[in-house]
Amino acid sequence: MPSRTFALVKGGPKQLTVSWNYGWKNLVAQLDGKPLLTIPTSKELKAGREVQVGDGQILNVQLKQEFFGTALSLSINGRPLPGSGNDPQTRLASAYGVIYFVGCLSILLGILTEVFSVQFLRAIGAGWESVLEGLVFLALALWVHKRQSLVALALAVGLYALDLIVGIAAMASQPGTTPPAGGLVIKILFLVFMSRGFGAIKELRREKEASTIPSGTGPTAR
């Protein structure tokens, strides 16, 4: 039975435990070890349920369908719980994590190709060029990670999409060769995870701007 624990506020103790059975059935939420909420079916979970966890605090639990798979959304009064599927920090970490991975993999494949003369890898474009490409992805990942840069994220998504298109075209141009379906699905999935970073960065920026507005001033205050 999968189980995860969450803090109700950033930096706070992990008080909320959520567990469920295969197929998102019989989800159970506990607060400080005490039963809080039970959702028997995935249909009910997709519809969403709410329960009070404190004075004026309403916990919303909902299973949301995404492009590839599902994500468990947990929020209190509309504010995502840290580490939950709808937490912008979690989505951003997934985005730059994929870019880091792509960069490291490109460097590794390039080095293996040149050192061991792996012809299959050379045929799909691996080599010193992919080592350089990997270094570029690592730099962009660092930029997204540390600076939450939309520009760096857009460059990473654009470069990876271009690399995907060029790779498909190169393999299609070889007689009797078809691009592997599994590899294409994985690369498209990587693009999806990278792209989720756009909304996450925008949400984090809005949160930062809201937190810096002095008390008692409106949005038009200067």
BELKAJO-V461779 format. One record per residue. N is the residue number from 0. PSI is psi in whole degrees, 0 to 359 (* if undefined). Layout:
N;PSI
N;PSI
This chain:
0;115
1;145
2;139
3;153
4;147
5;150
6;148
7;335
8;155
9;128
10;358
11;174
12;150
13;98
14;333
15;125
16;129
17;127
18;156
19;163
20;174
21;138
22;18
23;39
24;152
25;51
26;133
27;128
28;132
29;139
30;116
31;38
32;357
33;135
34;134
35;318
36;141
37;131
38;107
39;321
40;158
41;330
42;316
43;323
44;321
45;328
46;331
47;145
48;152
49;149
50;145
51;132
52;0
53;181
54;111
55;9
56;122
57;121
58;127
59;130
60;125
61;141
62;119
63;136
64;130
65;179
66;316
67;98
68;200
69;163
70;137
71;117
72;125
73;127
74;153
75;119
76;38
77;356
78;119
79;142
80;141
81;128
82;355
83;170
84;334
85;6
86;123
87;328
88;322
89;315
90;321
91;319
92;322
93;321
94;306
95;337
96;319
97;320
98;319
99;314
100;315
101;318
102;313
103;319
104;319
105;318
106;315
107;313
108;323
109;317
110;316
111;320
112;314
113;322
114;318
115;5
116;53
117;107
118;325
119;315
120;323
121;325
122;332
123;11
124;5
125;151
126;201
127;331
128;321
129;331
130;315
131;318
132;319
133;320
134;323
135;315
136;320
137;320
138;318
139;320
140;318
141;321
142;316
143;317
144;309
145;328
146;355
147;49
148;123
149;327
150;312
151;320
152;318
153;320
154;318
155;314
156;316
157;316
158;319
159;321
160;319
161;318
162;321
163;314
164;315
165;319
166;318
167;317
168;321
169;318
170;324
171;334
172;347
173;123
174;134
175;10
176;131
177;139
178;134
179;127
180;319
181;317
182;321
183;317
184;317
185;316
186;321
187;321
188;319
189;317
190;321
191;313
192;322
193;314
194;333
195;342
196;335
197;308
198;324
199;315
200;318
201;319
202;316
203;323
204;319
205;319
206;318
207;318
208;319
209;323
210;341
211;354
212;122
213;146
214;135
215;359
216;151
217;178
218;343
219;1
220;143
221;*
